[in-house]
Amino acid sequence: MDRPPSAPLVRIATRASPLALWQAERAGVLIAETSGATIDLLPLTTAGDRNRRDTPLGESGGKGLFVGELEVALAEGRADIAVHSMKDVPTLPPAGFTVTTIGARADARDALVAGAGTFDALPDGARVGSSSPRRRAQLLFA
């Protein structure tokens, strides 16, 4: 990796999903623009990623499923920082870790993709798929 001798290297641990990689790349750009650092992404597969297809998230162990491997990379010195979606971070970080920065929030709206019509036109009892308990609750009470 070529970088000026004075430019620090910042290694960012991130999940390997497309969204997580985009978030880490965006954070890396902001860090590089403000510090002149060279950024190196460390994409990792987490327990949540491995179990996602087989087990519903609500049944697979709760919070922290998407951060454990990133914390290990930090503790072992393979990464300097980690970038997470805040929804994946436990309320209380493990000993030795601190949430240092929360970026500006992007548009938080979700989208419903339907064959025809609108959400309001869905018949009573319509089936809508979601792996998110929060989205399920929002749909049930909409």
C-alpha positions as CSV (number, residue, x, y, z in Angstrom):
1,M,0.0,0.0,0.0
2,D,1.6,3.3,-1.1
3,R,1.1,6.3,1.2
4,P,3.1,9.3,2.2
5,P,5.4,8.5,5.2
6,S,3.6,11.1,7.3
7,A,0.1,9.8,6.5
8,P,-1.4,7.6,9.2
9,L,-3.1,4.4,8.3
10,V,-6.6,3.9,9.8
11,R,-7.8,0.3,9.6
12,I,-11.6,0.1,9.7
13,A,-13.4,-3.1,10.7
14,T,-16.8,-3.5,9.1
15,R,-19.3,-6.2,8.2
16,A,-18.9,-7.5,4.6
17,S,-22.5,-6.7,3.6
18,P,-23.0,-4.1,0.9
19,L,-24.6,-1.6,3.2
20,A,-21.9,-2.0,5.9
21,L,-19.2,-1.6,3.3
22,W,-20.8,1.6,2.0
23,Q,-21.1,3.0,5.5
24,A,-17.4,2.1,6.3
25,E,-16.3,3.6,3.0
26,R,-18.2,6.8,3.7
27,A,-16.7,7.0,7.2
28,G,-13.2,6.4,5.7
29,V,-13.7,9.2,3.2
30,L,-14.6,11.6,6.0
31,I,-11.6,10.5,8.1
32,A,-9.2,10.8,5.1
33,E,-10.6,14.3,4.2
34,T,-10.1,15.6,7.7
35,S,-6.9,13.9,8.7
36,G,-5.0,12.9,5.5
37,A,-5.1,9.3,6.7
38,T,-4.9,6.4,4.3
39,I,-7.9,4.1,4.9
40,D,-7.8,0.3,4.8
41,L,-11.1,-1.6,5.2
42,L,-11.3,-5.0,7.0
43,P,-14.5,-6.7,5.9
44,L,-15.6,-9.4,8.3
45,T,-18.4,-12.0,8.5
46,T,-20.2,-11.9,11.8
47,A,-22.3,-14.5,13.7
48,G,-25.4,-12.6,12.6
49,D,-24.3,-12.8,9.0
50,R,-23.7,-16.6,9.2
51,N,-27.0,-17.4,11.0
52,R,-29.1,-14.9,9.1
53,R,-30.6,-17.3,6.6
54,D,-31.2,-20.2,9.0
55,T,-32.5,-18.5,12.1
56,P,-34.8,-15.5,12.6
57,L,-32.8,-12.7,14.3
58,G,-35.2,-12.7,17.3
59,E,-34.3,-16.3,18.0
60,S,-30.6,-16.1,17.4
61,G,-29.2,-14.4,20.5
62,G,-30.3,-10.8,20.4
63,K,-28.0,-7.7,20.3
64,G,-24.4,-8.0,19.5
65,L,-24.7,-10.6,16.7
66,F,-23.3,-8.2,14.1
67,V,-20.5,-6.7,16.2
68,G,-18.6,-9.5,18.0
69,E,-16.1,-10.3,15.3
70,L,-15.4,-6.5,14.8
71,E,-14.7,-6.1,18.5
72,V,-12.3,-9.1,18.3
73,A,-10.4,-7.4,15.4
74,L,-10.1,-4.2,17.5
75,A,-9.0,-6.1,20.6
76,E,-6.4,-8.0,18.6
77,G,-5.0,-4.9,17.0
78,R,-6.1,-5.9,13.5
79,A,-8.3,-2.8,13.3
80,D,-8.2,0.8,14.7
81,I,-11.9,1.5,14.6
82,A,-15.1,-0.2,13.7
83,V,-18.1,1.2,11.8
84,H,-21.5,-0.2,12.8
85,S,-25.2,0.5,12.2
86,M,-26.3,1.8,15.6
87,K,-29.2,-0.6,15.6
88,D,-26.7,-3.5,15.8
89,V,-24.7,-2.1,18.8
90,P,-25.6,-3.3,22.3
91,T,-26.9,-0.5,24.6
92,L,-23.9,-1.0,26.9
93,P,-20.6,-1.5,25.0
94,P,-18.2,-4.2,26.4
95,A,-15.5,-3.1,28.8
96,G,-12.7,-1.4,26.9
97,F,-14.9,-0.1,24.1
98,T,-16.5,3.3,23.6
99,V,-18.9,4.7,21.1
100,T,-16.9,7.8,20.0
101,T,-18.8,9.1,17.0
102,I,-22.3,9.0,15.7
103,G,-22.6,10.4,12.2
104,A,-25.5,12.5,10.8
105,R,-28.5,10.4,10.2
106,A,-29.5,9.6,6.7
107,D,-33.1,9.3,5.5
108,A,-34.6,6.6,7.8
109,R,-37.7,5.8,5.7
110,D,-38.4,2.3,4.5
111,A,-40.1,1.3,1.3
112,L,-42.8,-1.2,0.6
113,V,-42.5,-2.8,-2.8
114,A,-45.9,-4.1,-4.0
115,G,-47.2,-5.5,-7.3
116,A,-49.9,-2.9,-7.4
117,G,-51.6,-0.3,-5.3
118,T,-50.4,1.3,-2.1
119,F,-50.0,0.3,1.5
120,D,-53.4,1.6,2.4
121,A,-54.9,-0.6,-0.4
122,L,-53.6,-3.9,1.2
123,P,-56.5,-6.1,2.2
124,D,-57.0,-7.1,5.8
125,G,-54.8,-10.1,6.5
126,A,-52.4,-9.4,3.6
127,R,-49.0,-11.1,4.0
128,V,-45.9,-8.9,4.2
129,G,-42.5,-10.4,4.7
130,S,-40.0,-8.8,7.0
131,S,-37.1,-10.1,9.1
132,S,-37.3,-7.1,11.4
133,P,-39.5,-7.3,14.6
134,R,-39.6,-3.4,14.6
135,R,-41.0,-3.3,11.0
136,R,-43.5,-6.1,11.8
137,A,-44.8,-4.1,14.8
138,Q,-45.1,-1.0,12.6
139,L,-47.0,-2.9,10.0
140,L,-49.4,-4.4,12.5
141,F,-50.2,-1.0,14.1
142,A,-50.3,1.1,10.9
